[in-house]
Amino acid sequence: MPVRNGGRDLDEAVASILGQTFADFELLAVNDHSTDDTPSRLRQASEADARVRVIDSPGHGFVAAVNAGLADSGSAWIARMDADDRSHPERLARQMAYLHAHEDVDILGTSVRVIDANGHPSGSIRYPLEHALIVLSLRAATAFAHGSVVVRRAALITAGGYRAGRFPAEDYDLWCRLAVAGARLANLDEPLYDYRLSPGGVSRTINSEQAAMEREVGVEYGRLLALVPPLAEAWTAAAAVGRRVADGEADARALARAARSTRESVLPWARSRRWEAAGAALTAALRAEVAYRRRRLATGRVRQG
């Protein structure tokens, strides 16, 4: 958890991690040259709970801080956490259970609940769930909520960690490089993380710079990705989301998001002249959209009955 001038939200973020039902972890807080009372708050947290360890970032900025945390951690898995957000109590337990049941997965994110500056819910964000859909969707935009992910440390090290030259899209760049390296990607359709829309957040303050960097990252990804999910895999992945929705393991909006994410990636893949990827994305989008419409229709009939 990199933190610079954590302010009023820091204590809540730390408490949300220390209150996890999964208790076998270390919270590595990286102080990025804070000038407020962040150091004293982190020191108090470490004195109250032995699982909290505080280090000072040797460099300046988010990328230097998060890479310092990676270098200092010896854990096989790295969970991310932002200092102004909240993790739900079952977050780590749910993610680690999934990772133990799916040993090929290298990175696992979750859906998120959006909260305002005062912590009040204001919506939710869902992401593609299946590997093929995520790989295809990454050509157009990120497919993970950064603070929600758990990543295999070996995969992070192999990929080279975060790149300062890709800030403020350093997380999107990392997911793309992990996919290029052959990592297996997945998301849980459970809102296990609260993403706070803070007035001073990066996405609010340097939006145009972030969008420009994301375009650059997406172009590079489209050029470097060697193994593109074929039509059959994209078709099957969209069907898998449909089954999860039918079984009650995912919200119907996950199907809508899968359709939208893959649809939005069709044109970028075509611009990269990756026709097989464009075709696979279109195939997945069509199947997810049909499944979503059928689900809505079936739900409407049940309610009318």
VMD Tcl script that draws the C-alpha trace (Angstrom):
set ca {
  {0.00 0.00 0.00}
  {1.87 3.07 -1.23}
  {0.76 6.21 0.58}
  {1.58 9.88 0.34}
  {-0.27 12.27 2.65}
  {-2.98 9.73 3.37}
  {-5.16 12.17 5.28}
  {-8.48 11.18 6.74}
  {-8.97 8.09 4.59}
  {-5.77 6.29 5.61}
  {-7.02 4.89 8.92}
  {-10.12 3.47 7.24}
  {-8.06 1.86 4.47}
  {-5.70 0.23 6.96}
  {-8.58 -0.95 9.15}
  {-10.29 -2.55 6.14}
  {-7.20 -4.70 5.52}
  {-6.55 -5.58 9.15}
  {-10.20 -6.60 9.45}
  {-9.97 -9.28 6.74}
  {-11.35 -12.73 7.56}
  {-8.22 -14.09 5.84}
  {-5.51 -13.22 8.35}
  {-2.29 -14.72 6.95}
  {-0.73 -11.64 5.36}
  {1.65 -8.76 5.90}
  {0.52 -5.20 5.22}
  {3.54 -3.48 3.73}
  {2.87 0.27 3.84}
  {5.29 2.33 1.74}
  {5.51 5.95 2.84}
  {6.14 8.16 -0.19}
  {7.73 11.19 1.52}
  {4.51 12.27 3.25}
  {4.44 15.74 4.80}
  {1.31 15.28 6.94}
  {0.72 12.96 9.90}
  {0.85 9.83 7.70}
  {4.16 8.56 9.23}
  {2.79 8.75 12.77}
  {-0.48 7.05 11.78}
  {1.41 4.23 10.09}
  {3.69 3.89 13.10}
  {0.69 3.61 15.41}
  {-0.82 0.94 13.16}
  {2.40 -1.09 13.18}
  {2.65 -0.85 16.97}
  {-0.94 -2.05 17.33}
  {-0.71 -4.94 14.83}
  {2.47 -6.91 14.10}
  {1.25 -7.62 10.56}
  {1.83 -3.98 9.61}
  {5.33 -3.12 8.39}
  {6.28 0.37 7.28}
  {9.09 1.30 4.91}
  {10.10 4.59 3.29}
  {10.19 4.81 -0.48}
  {13.72 5.37 -1.79}
  {12.35 7.36 -4.72}
  {9.51 9.78 -5.35}
  {6.08 9.06 -6.77}
  {3.66 6.16 -6.90}
  {5.65 3.90 -9.23}
  {8.82 4.14 -7.14}
  {6.82 3.43 -3.97}
  {4.94 0.40 -5.28}
  {8.10 -1.08 -6.80}
  {9.85 -0.60 -3.45}
  {7.08 -2.60 -1.83}
  {7.43 -5.38 -4.41}
  {11.19 -5.53 -3.86}
  {10.79 -5.70 -0.09}
  {8.11 -8.39 -0.03}
  {8.96 -12.08 0.00}
  {5.39 -13.32 -0.37}
  {4.35 -15.56 -3.26}
  {1.28 -13.38 -3.79}
  {0.98 -9.61 -3.82}
  {-2.34 -7.91 -3.09}
  {-2.71 -4.25 -3.97}
  {-4.45 -1.66 -1.84}
  {-4.81 2.09 -2.27}
  {-4.61 4.31 0.79}
  {-7.95 6.05 0.19}
  {-10.04 2.96 -0.65}
  {-11.62 0.13 1.35}
  {-11.38 -3.65 1.04}
  {-14.45 -5.64 2.06}
  {-13.88 -8.12 4.93}
  {-14.12 -11.21 2.68}
  {-11.95 -9.80 -0.12}
  {-8.70 -11.69 0.47}
  {-10.47 -14.88 1.56}
  {-12.52 -14.96 -1.64}
  {-9.56 -14.20 -3.85}
  {-7.18 -16.69 -2.25}
  {-9.83 -19.42 -2.34}
  {-10.26 -18.84 -6.07}
  {-6.52 -18.81 -6.69}
  {-6.05 -22.07 -4.79}
  {-8.84 -23.63 -6.86}
  {-7.44 -22.26 -10.15}
  {-3.70 -22.77 -9.91}
  {-3.03 -21.51 -13.45}
  {-4.31 -18.00 -12.72}
  {-1.62 -15.35 -12.16}
  {-3.70 -12.22 -11.58}
  {-7.15 -11.91 -10.07}
  {-9.19 -8.75 -9.71}
  {-12.73 -8.06 -8.55}
  {-15.69 -5.88 -9.37}
  {-15.73 -2.68 -7.33}
  {-18.26 -0.53 -5.56}
  {-17.74 3.16 -6.28}
  {-17.94 5.48 -3.28}
  {-17.79 9.26 -3.04}
  {-15.31 11.26 -0.98}
  {-17.44 10.70 2.13}
  {-17.64 6.94 1.64}
  {-21.21 6.79 0.35}
  {-21.91 4.24 -2.43}
  {-22.59 5.80 -5.83}
  {-22.43 2.88 -8.27}
  {-20.38 -0.12 -9.31}
  {-17.85 -1.09 -11.97}
  {-17.62 -4.56 -13.47}
  {-14.91 -6.05 -15.64}
  {-14.59 -9.00 -18.05}
  {-14.31 -12.22 -16.05}
  {-12.73 -14.80 -18.35}
  {-9.11 -14.86 -19.57}
  {-9.95 -14.66 -23.28}
  {-12.29 -11.71 -22.78}
  {-9.74 -9.87 -20.65}
  {-6.93 -10.41 -23.17}
  {-9.11 -9.13 -26.01}
  {-10.50 -6.19 -24.00}
  {-7.07 -4.97 -22.96}
  {-6.47 -3.62 -26.46}
  {-9.00 -0.87 -25.76}
  {-8.69 -0.22 -22.01}
  {-7.71 -1.65 -18.66}
  {-9.68 -4.67 -17.50}
  {-8.86 -4.54 -13.78}
  {-9.49 -2.28 -10.81}
  {-5.89 -1.69 -9.76}
  {-6.42 -1.69 -6.01}
  {-8.45 -4.91 -6.11}
  {-5.89 -7.24 -7.67}
  {-3.91 -10.14 -6.24}
  {-0.92 -11.01 -8.44}
  {1.58 -13.82 -8.43}
  {4.86 -12.20 -7.36}
  {6.96 -14.33 -9.72}
  {4.91 -13.04 -12.67}
  {5.38 -9.44 -11.51}
  {9.12 -9.86 -11.20}
  {9.37 -11.54 -14.60}
  {7.43 -8.66 -16.16}
  {9.77 -6.14 -14.54}
  {7.28 -4.53 -12.18}
  {5.78 -1.14 -12.87}
  {7.38 1.22 -15.39}
  {7.75 4.87 -14.42}
  {7.69 5.87 -18.07}
  {4.10 4.62 -18.35}
  {2.67 6.73 -15.51}
  {-0.23 7.57 -15.11}
  {-1.28 4.35 -16.90}
  {1.34 2.20 -15.16}
  {-1.19 -0.41 -14.03}
  {-2.73 -0.80 -17.50}
  {0.77 -1.15 -18.93}
  {1.58 -3.87 -16.39}
  {-1.54 -5.92 -17.17}
  {-0.73 -5.71 -20.88}
  {2.85 -6.85 -20.34}
  {1.68 -9.72 -18.14}
  {-0.72 -10.83 -20.87}
  {2.05 -10.59 -23.49}
  {4.25 -12.75 -21.22}
  {1.54 -15.44 -21.11}
  {0.06 -14.79 -17.66}
  {-3.42 -16.15 -16.95}
  {-5.92 -13.42 -16.06}
  {-9.30 -13.45 -14.30}
  {-11.79 -11.29 -12.40}
  {-14.36 -12.15 -9.75}
  {-17.78 -10.61 -10.30}
  {-18.08 -9.70 -6.65}
  {-17.81 -6.08 -5.46}
  {-15.13 -6.79 -2.85}
  {-13.42 -3.41 -3.05}
  {-14.60 0.19 -2.57}
  {-13.04 2.59 -5.07}
  {-13.17 6.15 -3.78}
  {-13.68 8.99 -6.25}
  {-11.49 11.59 -4.58}
  {-11.24 15.13 -6.00}
  {-7.45 14.88 -5.90}
  {-7.22 11.42 -7.49}
  {-5.03 10.84 -10.54}
  {-7.99 10.03 -12.79}
  {-9.52 13.40 -11.92}
  {-6.44 15.65 -12.00}
  {-4.49 14.46 -15.06}
  {-7.21 12.81 -17.11}
  {-5.91 13.92 -20.53}
  {-2.36 12.71 -19.83}
  {-3.72 9.38 -18.62}
  {-5.86 8.93 -21.75}
  {-2.91 9.70 -24.02}
  {-0.69 7.20 -22.22}
  {-3.42 4.55 -22.34}
  {-3.63 4.94 -26.12}
  {0.13 4.49 -26.39}
  {0.05 1.41 -24.16}
  {-2.83 -0.11 -26.13}
  {-1.02 0.31 -29.45}
  {2.11 -1.34 -28.07}
  {0.04 -4.19 -26.66}
  {-1.66 -4.80 -29.99}
  {1.73 -5.03 -31.67}
  {3.44 -7.28 -29.10}
  {0.74 -9.81 -28.17}
  {1.71 -13.01 -29.97}
  {-1.02 -15.44 -28.92}
  {-4.48 -14.01 -29.56}
  {-7.50 -15.94 -28.25}
  {-9.13 -17.70 -31.23}
  {-12.81 -17.42 -32.13}
  {-13.69 -20.66 -30.36}
  {-12.06 -19.60 -27.09}
  {-13.73 -16.18 -27.18}
  {-17.10 -17.85 -27.88}
  {-16.61 -20.28 -25.00}
  {-15.48 -17.54 -22.60}
  {-18.60 -15.47 -23.26}
  {-20.72 -18.58 -22.71}
  {-18.96 -19.21 -19.39}
  {-20.00 -15.78 -18.14}
  {-23.54 -16.53 -19.24}
  {-23.55 -19.74 -17.21}
  {-22.26 -17.91 -14.14}
  {-25.07 -15.41 -14.47}
  {-27.66 -18.17 -14.90}
  {-26.30 -19.97 -11.83}
  {-26.38 -16.80 -9.76}
  {-22.58 -16.59 -9.49}
  {-22.41 -13.31 -11.41}
  {-24.60 -10.29 -11.98}
  {-26.28 -9.99 -15.38}
  {-24.40 -6.72 -15.76}
  {-21.22 -8.79 -16.03}
  {-22.56 -10.06 -19.36}
  {-23.32 -6.52 -20.44}
  {-19.83 -5.42 -19.49}
  {-18.26 -8.38 -21.34}
  {-20.22 -7.43 -24.46}
  {-19.29 -3.78 -24.18}
  {-15.60 -4.34 -23.40}
  {-14.99 -6.77 -26.25}
  {-17.07 -4.68 -28.67}
  {-14.99 -1.60 -27.88}
  {-11.79 -3.52 -28.63}
  {-12.84 -4.58 -32.16}
  {-11.81 -1.32 -33.87}
  {-8.45 -0.99 -32.03}
  {-7.57 -4.57 -32.99}
  {-8.54 -3.85 -36.59}
  {-6.35 -0.73 -36.58}
  {-3.49 -2.96 -35.48}
  {-4.31 -5.21 -38.45}
  {-4.90 -8.06 -36.05}
  {-7.93 -9.36 -37.87}
  {-8.12 -12.61 -35.89}
  {-8.30 -10.65 -32.64}
  {-10.93 -8.29 -34.06}
  {-12.99 -11.28 -35.16}
  {-12.67 -13.00 -31.80}
  {-13.67 -9.81 -29.98}
  {-16.71 -9.37 -32.22}
  {-17.69 -13.01 -31.69}
  {-17.46 -12.68 -27.90}
  {-19.36 -9.39 -27.93}
  {-22.21 -10.86 -29.95}
  {-22.54 -13.94 -27.78}
  {-22.40 -11.97 -24.54}
  {-24.96 -9.46 -25.83}
  {-27.37 -12.22 -26.90}
  {-26.98 -13.97 -23.53}
  {-27.57 -10.70 -21.70}
  {-30.74 -9.92 -23.64}
  {-32.07 -13.44 -23.09}
  {-31.34 -13.15 -19.38}
  {-33.17 -9.84 -19.14}
  {-36.11 -11.24 -21.04}
  {-36.27 -14.35 -18.81}
  {-36.03 -12.22 -15.67}
  {-38.80 -9.96 -16.94}
  {-41.08 -12.94 -17.56}
  {-40.46 -14.30 -14.06}
  {-41.31 -10.93 -12.50}
  {-44.50 -10.62 -14.58}
  {-45.52 -14.14 -13.53}
}
mol new
graphics top color blue
foreach p $ca { graphics top sphere $p radius 0.5 }
foreach p [lrange $ca 0 end-1] q [lrange $ca 1 end] { graphics top cylinder $p $q radius 0.2 }
display resetview
